Amino acid sequence: MNKDNEAKIEKSFQPKQWNDVKTHDSWSTFKIIGEFVNGFEKMCSIGPSVAVFGSARIKEGTKYYDDTVKIARLLTENNFGVITGGGPGLMEAANRGAHESGGCSVGLNIRLPFEQSANEYIDRDKCIEFDYFFVRKTMFMRYAQAYIVMPGGFGTMDELFEALTLEQTNKMVYFPIIFYSSEYWKGLIDWFRNTLLAHGVISPEDFNLFQVVDSPEEAVKIVNDFYRKYTHKFNF
């Protein structure tokens, strides 16, 4: 562990009086409510959109970046907006594809001490800042019509497993959850099958909660096929 991380951990464990904790928690309630209200007010007007998740560390010039741009362009051409975590990397790629195609480009940016800053391709009136991950995740869940999960790390998997859990437990209306790149996600899916399923902690039907694709066209086709029953036009 490097010295910077040690300093952060030491600072986070500074002792507090119980009254200080209670007071801080009480005032935090108002900030949390404010984030929910602001998010709901802005998100309710975006129209049908698809959330695209992926690593902030995969940069322009890579296959996954280019594929993410293409997915967003195809979604826009099919009258869907794009919602991302608002940061760099593959989030930027998705917002870029939507922006350059004239579509709705939403960024739900989380304030972090490192790595995360809002990218330039988010629509100016659709960049929403959050301090709380759980509030931000609620916005994704409530306003996305599908999840396309590009290669990513812990943050990407956090969003992914939240959706899988809520669909598995019928706490959320079913919508497509799409893993992009069978090569990238193979190890995780094999672990689902060889460890979780083998130990009986998930069921065979849980594999129906998601689909795996290897091209932008496949990903967008799944979304379109799922919503084909809706005949009205989506307008942003």
Contacts in CASP RR format, 6 or more apart in sequence:
PFRMAT RR
TARGET T0000
AUTHOR 0000-0000-0000
METHOD contacts of the structure
MODEL  1
MNKDNEAKIEKSFQPKQWNDVKTHDSWSTFKIIGEFVNGFEKMCSIGPSV
AVFGSARIKEGTKYYDDTVKIARLLTENNFGVITGGGPGLMEAANRGAHE
SGGCSVGLNIRLPFEQSANEYIDRDKCIEFDYFFVRKTMFMRYAQAYIVM
PGGFGTMDELFEALTLEQTNKMVYFPIIFYSSEYWKGLIDWFRNTLLAHG
VISPEDFNLFQVVDSPEEAVKIVNDFYRKYTHKFNF
1 9 0 8 1.000
31 131 0 8 1.000
32 132 0 8 1.000
32 135 0 8 1.000
35 130 0 8 1.000
35 131 0 8 1.000
35 132 0 8 1.000
35 135 0 8 1.000
36 135 0 8 1.000
36 138 0 8 1.000
38 128 0 8 1.000
39 128 0 8 1.000
39 135 0 8 1.000
39 139 0 8 1.000
40 139 0 8 1.000
40 142 0 8 1.000
42 125 0 8 1.000
42 126 0 8 1.000
42 128 0 8 1.000
43 106 0 8 1.000
43 128 0 8 1.000
43 139 0 8 1.000
43 142 0 8 1.000
43 143 0 8 1.000
44 143 0 8 1.000
46 81 0 8 1.000
46 83 0 8 1.000
46 104 0 8 1.000
46 106 0 8 1.000
46 126 0 8 1.000
46 143 0 8 1.000
46 236 0 8 1.000
47 81 0 8 1.000
47 104 0 8 1.000
47 234 0 8 1.000
47 235 0 8 1.000
47 236 0 8 1.000
48 79 0 8 1.000
48 80 0 8 1.000
48 81 0 8 1.000
48 145 0 8 1.000
48 227 0 8 1.000
48 234 0 8 1.000
49 80 0 8 1.000
49 81 0 8 1.000
49 82 0 8 1.000
49 83 0 8 1.000
49 104 0 8 1.000
49 106 0 8 1.000
49 143 0 8 1.000
49 144 0 8 1.000
49 145 0 8 1.000
50 75 0 8 1.000
50 80 0 8 1.000
50 81 0 8 1.000
50 82 0 8 1.000
50 83 0 8 1.000
50 144 0 8 1.000
50 145 0 8 1.000
50 146 0 8 1.000
50 147 0 8 1.000
50 148 0 8 1.000
50 223 0 8 1.000
51 82 0 8 1.000
51 83 0 8 1.000
51 84 0 8 1.000
51 140 0 8 1.000
51 144 0 8 1.000
51 146 0 8 1.000
51 147 0 8 1.000
51 148 0 8 1.000
51 159 0 8 1.000
52 68 0 8 1.000
52 71 0 8 1.000
52 72 0 8 1.000
52 82 0 8 1.000
52 83 0 8 1.000
52 84 0 8 1.000
52 90 0 8 1.000
52 91 0 8 1.000
52 94 0 8 1.000
52 148 0 8 1.000
52 150 0 8 1.000
53 84 0 8 1.000
53 85 0 8 1.000
53 90 0 8 1.000
53 91 0 8 1.000
53 147 0 8 1.000
53 148 0 8 1.000
53 149 0 8 1.000
53 150 0 8 1.000
53 152 0 8 1.000
53 155 0 8 1.000
53 156 0 8 1.000
53 159 0 8 1.000
53 160 0 8 1.000
54 68 0 8 1.000
54 89 0 8 1.000
54 90 0 8 1.000
54 91 0 8 1.000
54 149 0 8 1.000
54 150 0 8 1.000
54 151 0 8 1.000
54 152 0 8 1.000
54 153 0 8 1.000
54 156 0 8 1.000
55 89 0 8 1.000
55 90 0 8 1.000
55 150 0 8 1.000
55 151 0 8 1.000
55 152 0 8 1.000
55 153 0 8 1.000
55 156 0 8 1.000
56 87 0 8 1.000
56 88 0 8 1.000
56 89 0 8 1.000
56 90 0 8 1.000
56 91 0 8 1.000
56 115 0 8 1.000
56 116 0 8 1.000
57 89 0 8 1.000
57 115 0 8 1.000
58 64 0 8 1.000
58 65 0 8 1.000
58 89 0 8 1.000
58 90 0 8 1.000
58 150 0 8 1.000
58 151 0 8 1.000
58 152 0 8 1.000
59 65 0 8 1.000
59 88 0 8 1.000
59 89 0 8 1.000
60 89 0 8 1.000
60 92 0 8 1.000
60 93 0 8 1.000
64 90 0 8 1.000
64 93 0 8 1.000
64 150 0 8 1.000
64 151 0 8 1.000
64 180 0 8 1.000
64 181 0 8 1.000
65 89 0 8 1.000
65 90 0 8 1.000
65 93 0 8 1.000
66 93 0 8 1.000
67 150 0 8 1.000
67 180 0 8 1.000
67 215 0 8 1.000
67 216 0 8 1.000
68 90 0 8 1.000
68 93 0 8 1.000
68 94 0 8 1.000
68 97 0 8 1.000
68 150 0 8 1.000
69 93 0 8 1.000
69 94 0 8 1.000
69 96 0 8 1.000
69 97 0 8 1.000
69 100 0 8 1.000
70 97 0 8 1.000
70 216 0 8 1.000
71 94 0 8 1.000
71 148 0 8 1.000
71 180 0 8 1.000
71 216 0 8 1.000
71 219 0 8 1.000
71 220 0 8 1.000
72 82 0 8 1.000
72 93 0 8 1.000
72 94 0 8 1.000
72 95 0 8 1.000
72 96 0 8 1.000
72 97 0 8 1.000
72 98 0 8 1.000
72 101 0 8 1.000
72 105 0 8 1.000
73 97 0 8 1.000
73 98 0 8 1.000
73 100 0 8 1.000
73 101 0 8 1.000
74 216 0 8 1.000
74 217 0 8 1.000
74 219 0 8 1.000
74 220 0 8 1.000
75 81 0 8 1.000
75 82 0 8 1.000
75 98 0 8 1.000
75 220 0 8 1.000
75 223 0 8 1.000
76 82 0 8 1.000
76 97 0 8 1.000
76 98 0 8 1.000
76 101 0 8 1.000
76 102 0 8 1.000
76 103 0 8 1.000
76 104 0 8 1.000
77 101 0 8 1.000
78 220 0 8 1.000
78 223 0 8 1.000
78 224 0 8 1.000
79 233 0 8 1.000
79 234 0 8 1.000
79 235 0 8 1.000
80 145 0 8 1.000
80 223 0 8 1.000
80 234 0 8 1.000
81 98 0 8 1.000
81 103 0 8 1.000
81 104 0 8 1.000
81 105 0 8 1.000
81 106 0 8 1.000
81 236 0 8 1.000
82 94 0 8 1.000
82 95 0 8 1.000
82 97 0 8 1.000
82 98 0 8 1.000
82 103 0 8 1.000
82 104 0 8 1.000
82 105 0 8 1.000
82 106 0 8 1.000
83 106 0 8 1.000
83 107 0 8 1.000
83 108 0 8 1.000
83 139 0 8 1.000
83 140 0 8 1.000
83 143 0 8 1.000
83 144 0 8 1.000
84 91 0 8 1.000
84 92 0 8 1.000
84 94 0 8 1.000
84 95 0 8 1.000
84 106 0 8 1.000
84 107 0 8 1.000
84 108 0 8 1.000
84 122 0 8 1.000
85 91 0 8 1.000
85 107 0 8 1.000
85 108 0 8 1.000
85 109 0 8 1.000
85 110 0 8 1.000
85 136 0 8 1.000
86 92 0 8 1.000
86 95 0 8 1.000
86 107 0 8 1.000
86 108 0 8 1.000
86 109 0 8 1.000
86 116 0 8 1.000
86 118 0 8 1.000
86 119 0 8 1.000
86 122 0 8 1.000
86 127 0 8 1.000
87 107 0 8 1.000
87 109 0 8 1.000
87 116 0 8 1.000
87 117 0 8 1.000
87 118 0 8 1.000
87 119 0 8 1.000
88 115 0 8 1.000
88 116 0 8 1.000
88 117 0 8 1.000
88 119 0 8 1.000
89 119 0 8 1.000
90 150 0 8 1.000
90 151 0 8 1.000
90 152 0 8 1.000
91 107 0 8 1.000
91 119 0 8 1.000
92 119 0 8 1.000
92 120 0 8 1.000
92 121 0 8 1.000
94 150 0 8 1.000
95 105 0 8 1.000
95 106 0 8 1.000
95 107 0 8 1.000
95 119 0 8 1.000
95 121 0 8 1.000
95 122 0 8 1.000
96 119 0 8 1.000
96 121 0 8 1.000
97 105 0 8 1.000
97 121 0 8 1.000
98 104 0 8 1.000
98 105 0 8 1.000
98 121 0 8 1.000
99 105 0 8 1.000
99 121 0 8 1.000
99 122 0 8 1.000
99 123 0 8 1.000
100 121 0 8 1.000
103 236 0 8 1.000
104 123 0 8 1.000
104 126 0 8 1.000
104 236 0 8 1.000
105 121 0 8 1.000
105 122 0 8 1.000
105 123 0 8 1.000
105 126 0 8 1.000
106 122 0 8 1.000
106 123 0 8 1.000
106 126 0 8 1.000
106 127 0 8 1.000
106 128 0 8 1.000
107 118 0 8 1.000
107 122 0 8 1.000
107 126 0 8 1.000
107 127 0 8 1.000
107 128 0 8 1.000
108 128 0 8 1.000
108 130 0 8 1.000
108 136 0 8 1.000
108 139 0 8 1.000
108 140 0 8 1.000
109 116 0 8 1.000
109 117 0 8 1.000
109 118 0 8 1.000
109 122 0 8 1.000
109 127 0 8 1.000
109 128 0 8 1.000
109 129 0 8 1.000
109 130 0 8 1.000
110 116 0 8 1.000
110 129 0 8 1.000
110 130 0 8 1.000
110 131 0 8 1.000
110 133 0 8 1.000
110 136 0 8 1.000
111 129 0 8 1.000
111 130 0 8 1.000
111 131 0 8 1.000
118 127 0 8 1.000
118 129 0 8 1.000
128 139 0 8 1.000
130 136 0 8 1.000
130 139 0 8 1.000
133 158 0 8 1.000
137 158 0 8 1.000
137 159 0 8 1.000
137 162 0 8 1.000
140 147 0 8 1.000
140 159 0 8 1.000
141 162 0 8 1.000
141 163 0 8 1.000
141 166 0 8 1.000
141 172 0 8 1.000
144 175 0 8 1.000
145 175 0 8 1.000
145 223 0 8 1.000
145 227 0 8 1.000
146 175 0 8 1.000
146 176 0 8 1.000
146 177 0 8 1.000
146 178 0 8 1.000
146 222 0 8 1.000
146 223 0 8 1.000
146 226 0 8 1.000
147 159 0 8 1.000
147 160 0 8 1.000
147 163 0 8 1.000
147 175 0 8 1.000
147 176 0 8 1.000
147 177 0 8 1.000
147 178 0 8 1.000
148 178 0 8 1.000
148 180 0 8 1.000
148 219 0 8 1.000
148 223 0 8 1.000
149 156 0 8 1.000
149 159 0 8 1.000
149 160 0 8 1.000
149 177 0 8 1.000
149 178 0 8 1.000
149 179 0 8 1.000
149 180 0 8 1.000
149 185 0 8 1.000
150 156 0 8 1.000
150 180 0 8 1.000
150 181 0 8 1.000
151 180 0 8 1.000
151 181 0 8 1.000
151 184 0 8 1.000
151 185 0 8 1.000
160 177 0 8 1.000
163 172 0 8 1.000
163 177 0 8 1.000
164 177 0 8 1.000
164 206 0 8 1.000
164 209 0 8 1.000
164 210 0 8 1.000
165 171 0 8 1.000
166 172 0 8 1.000
167 174 0 8 1.000
167 175 0 8 1.000
167 177 0 8 1.000
167 209 0 8 1.000
168 202 0 8 1.000
168 206 0 8 1.000
168 209 0 8 1.000
175 226 0 8 1.000
176 211 0 8 1.000
176 222 0 8 1.000
176 223 0 8 1.000
176 226 0 8 1.000
177 209 0 8 1.000
177 210 0 8 1.000
177 211 0 8 1.000
178 210 0 8 1.000
178 211 0 8 1.000
178 212 0 8 1.000
178 213 0 8 1.000
178 219 0 8 1.000
178 222 0 8 1.000
178 223 0 8 1.000
179 185 0 8 1.000
179 189 0 8 1.000
179 210 0 8 1.000
179 211 0 8 1.000
179 212 0 8 1.000
179 213 0 8 1.000
180 213 0 8 1.000
180 214 0 8 1.000
180 219 0 8 1.000
181 214 0 8 1.000
182 212 0 8 1.000
182 213 0 8 1.000
182 214 0 8 1.000
183 214 0 8 1.000
185 212 0 8 1.000
189 212 0 8 1.000
192 202 0 8 1.000
192 206 0 8 1.000
192 207 0 8 1.000
193 207 0 8 1.000
196 202 0 8 1.000
197 203 0 8 1.000
197 204 0 8 1.000
197 206 0 8 1.000
211 222 0 8 1.000
213 219 0 8 1.000
213 222 0 8 1.000
END
